Amino acid sequence: MYKVVRARMRALVCGARAARRDAGMVTSEYAMGIIAAVAFAAVLYKVVTSGAVSAELQAIVKQALDARM
């Protein structure tokens, strides 16, 4: 029984070490992540620079600057 438990523990530990070695992203995953981040930034830029959103942001900033304390 002791040998069986020891063998199972060894398998668990070796499996955990193998999983730790493969914990990072591969190059294709980095590329997809960068593409997704750039696409999100482009959409966000378009939204923020649109007429309605830009006017609202300017109004908020103006109201904040005109506030009296």
Buried (B, 14 or more C-beta within 10 A) or exposed (E): EEEEEEEEEEEEEEEEEEEEEEEEEEEEEEEEEEEEEEEEEEEEEEEEEEEEEEEEEEEEEEEEEEEEE
